[in-house]
């Protein structure tokens, strides 16, 4: 089974690989969606939409997992919900299964409690993926989402 894991945000963490995890070092990291000066804020949506469509079509995963947005209101929540919409759209169009994971669920799975810090999550990703340089907390979350999905959906 091939899984694409996404930690959605202006800086999106991603990890894509198959059951053995051998290709993760080739295809994991972060990508930032920041419009150029003078561009509309809507450019983030256009940039993300193009990237996630290509990622889903090029990687052809069996499952896409992503961290569920928290509904705290404001611009960030609206943006993340729009990002989720694009993920779901391209998964449906391509016939790919998708699943949202609550951050508390992921933190509890990775660190034993649902209130783990970003530093805790980076440390856990480093343990699980020793030898792989963890770029930041977004990358760590994507790697942990990938590992979580492998355990929950491939076991």
Helices and strands as residue ranges (DSSP letters): E 2-7, E 11-18, E 28-32, H 43-59, E 63-67, H 74-94, E 97-101, H 103-111, H 118-128, H 137-154
